[in-house]
Amino acid sequence: MKTNFAALRRRFPVLAHKTYLNSGSYCALADTVREAIEAYMDDRLAVGANWDVWITKNESVRSLVAQLLGVTPDEIAVTASASAGINALASAFEFNGPRRKVIVSDFEFPTNAQIWHAQERKGAQVVHVPRAADGYIPLEHFERLIDEHTQLVAVTHVCFRNGARLDIPGIVKLAHARGARVLLDTYQAIGALQVDARSLGVDFIVGGMLKYLLGTAGIGFLYVRQELIESLTPTNSGWFAQENIAAMDITANRPSPTARRFEAGTPAVVNCYAAEAGLKIVLEADPAQIESRVRALTARCLQRLVEIGWPAVTPADDARRGPMVAVPTHDPAGLFAQLMEQGIVTSFRDNNIRATCHFYNTDEDIDRFVAVLAGQRAQFAPIS
Ligand SMILES: Cc1ncc(COP(=O)(O)O)c(C=O)c1O
């Protein structure tokens, strides 16, 4: 069935008065997400501690994330953030054997490099895969560095700085052929791109709910491929990670046989309400249809930018980009403020303005953004 994106767009009140191109930082707020948070508040007033319902909310988030990734709920840990998921996973790794290397790319969000560097105390050796002269990281660069000493390749799906998408199936093939595992940080992709864990072939995935999954901050997930779960025992643990949460046994650590072993303490209940509502919208809109719409929007944006003589740094190749278009400028804060003044919400990193698209954006949003940029070109385009 064809998704009615115009009807869905009406459920995001901010879009009536802003050109919102900032989902890669924080999504627009949907009516049902707001209602879900209010429902939690109502519950607090009416019932107080409504644990029976709250636990079902956490389980619902687990199931919806599993549905989105095409895996089973037992392969999903609901975490407080992507960082919490990576930390729990890292705590289960040993680096005292022949496989001490962790390969990360120069496109990583800080957390997915810093946490692996933090494992250096345990013997890890972190190796960074550099970019090529054109700014992209081709597969050959991974090929040179992944070897028989590599335990893990920890890579972002889409770069938060420039919107470039890595060749994940290619990286997985290389890593698996050399006996290494792959962790995918899909935070800048999931919800806007289809992320099918099985067809990507990755071993682990982390992400969170405040961007393209339309929920809120303070909640994320970790996927662990079924075959690997019981071989990994995290030292980063807690009572919600135990096989029997209700056991209250203080004499031993008995991790859950499922990916719940990567969880820790009491779930962030209010965040579960918001995350559940956001995930339901993404699934209702259909990730495959979302991806083609987002691809068309970013392609339009790239083309229009070329037409005004201010090309983006984001790769034009469909396979090499996600939902972000990054526009270079010598004054990102100044240009961001100008856009904001004209009702266009973006964000900036390094020397780029980041315009990030979701299904609720339209061709008109893109054309407005580019028209405003055209008017600012003399002042803000890179000085060559
Ligand atoms: C690629 C990527 N990974 C991770 C994060 C943040 O993760 P956390 O949930 O730990 O704050 C972000 C947030 O901007 C991100 O863009």
The ligand as a Gaussian input file, in Angstrom:
#p B3LYP/6-31G(d) Opt

LIG

0 1
 C       26.279000       8.214000      14.607000
 C       25.913000       8.522000      16.042000
 N       26.192000       7.632000      17.010000
 C       25.876000       7.863000      18.293000
 C       25.257000       9.042000      18.675000
 C       24.922000       9.335000      20.106000
 O       24.753000       8.242000      20.875000
 P       24.239000       8.290000      22.370000
 O       22.886000       7.659000      22.355000
 O       25.226000       7.502000      23.123000
 O       24.204000       9.715000      22.815000
 C       24.929000       9.979000      17.704000
 C       24.242000      11.211000      18.124000
 O       24.295000      12.248000      17.597000
 C       25.281000       9.728000      16.358000
 O       25.012000      10.621000      15.404000

